[in-house]
């Protein structure tokens, strides 16, 4: 699809005046598919929003022992032994979020064992990205303050 004449004039003018870059960029974003001087541009396709199942929450029994160690770096017995030592029930969560001690520890361990994307954590924990981000931040701040 060819560029409209006004848009083509703006893009051509960019070569003469670099301050038109922003204006040209905005105009090009309004046009779906375009080519300038033989270079083809296409608007960015945005991924589908990530979803999660709010009925599914973290459960240790869903993991085999090797899988649990792979995700959380501790065996199930070591994980359970850490809980009373860290006293995560005293960590205050913002936004009136609720999380069990196991969820709090699992969330932080899962996040720090390997760089994870937030979207990967939605399925495992069954909560929104804002819940995951907020709870993880609050628990880490609590542990750092201790």
N, C-alpha and C positions, 0 to 999 in steps of 0.2 A: 504494500500500500504506500503510495508516494506521500511525502510530507506536504501539508498545506503550504501555500506560498509564504504566508506570514511566518510560519515556523521555520521554513527553509531560510528565509532572510535573516531570522534571528540567529540561527546556527552558523550561517556564513559570516555574520558580523562578529561572532565570537573570535574568529581567527584574527580579526583586526583589533578587537578590544576585549581583553581578558576579564573585564568587570562584568561582562554580560553572561559569564558562566552560570551564575545562580539563576538568572532569568531563563536562560536556555534550558537548564536542567529542569526547572519547574514546568516549562512548556512541553518538554519532551516527556515528562511523567504523565502529562494529560493525554498524550498520544500513545496508543497501545503498542504498535510495532512500527519501527522506523529505521531508515538507513540514511547515513550522512556521508557523503563523499566515498561511497562504496563500503563503508563500515556498517554492519548491521547491528542494531541494538534491540533489545527486548526488555520489556518491563519484568521486574523480578516476581517470580511466583512465590507466594508466601505459603509455608506449610500449614496443614490443617492444625487447628488448636488441639493440644493434647488433652486427652480425657482420662478419667480414672473411675474406678468402681468404688463408690462410697460405702458399699457394704463389706468390702474386703479390707481388712486391717492387718497389721503386722502380727504374725503368729510364728513362733519359733518352730513349732511342729511341722510347718510347711516345708522346712529345709532338711535335707540330709546332712549328716555331720560334715562331710567334705565340702558340700555346697555352702554350709553355714560359715565354715572357716574361710572359704574363698571370698565371701561377701563381707564378713565382719572381722576377720583376722584372729578370732578367738574361737575355741570350742564352745559348745553350749554350756558346759560346766564352768568354764572360765568366765564366760559372759555372766552367768548367774552369780558367780562369786564376786564379780566387780560391783554389782548393783548395791549391796549394802555399804560398800566402802565409799562410793561416790555420793550417796544420799541425794540422788537426783530429784526426789520428791519435793525437795526444798527449793528447787529452781522455779522462779516465778515466770510464768509464760504470759506474754502480752496478748492483747485482743481477746481475752477470755478463752484462749485455746485450751483444750484438755488433751493430755497425753499421758499414758502410763509410763512408769519408770523404764520398762523394757523398750517401749517405743522410743523414748528419749535417747537411751543409750544406743539402740540399734541405728537410729537415724544419724547420730553423730559418727558412729563407727563406720557405717556404710558410706558416708560422705567422705571421710578422711582416708579410708583404705586405698582408694583409687579415685582419681578425679572423675566424678560422676556428673552427668548432666541432670538438671532438675527434672526433666521429663522422664528420665529413667526411674526416678524415685516415686513418681506418681502411682504407678501400678503396684509397686511393692508395699507402699504404706497406705494407699487408699484415701489420701487426703489431697487437698488442693495445693498448688505450688506455693501459695502464700502461707498456708499452714506449715508446710515443710520448711520453707525458708525461715519463718519466724521462730519455730520451735528449735531448729538447729542453731540459729543465732543465739537464742536465749540460753540454751544449754551450754554452749561454748563459752558465753560470757560468764555464766555461773561458775563453770569449772575454772576459768581463768582468774576469777575473783577469789576463789578458795586458795 
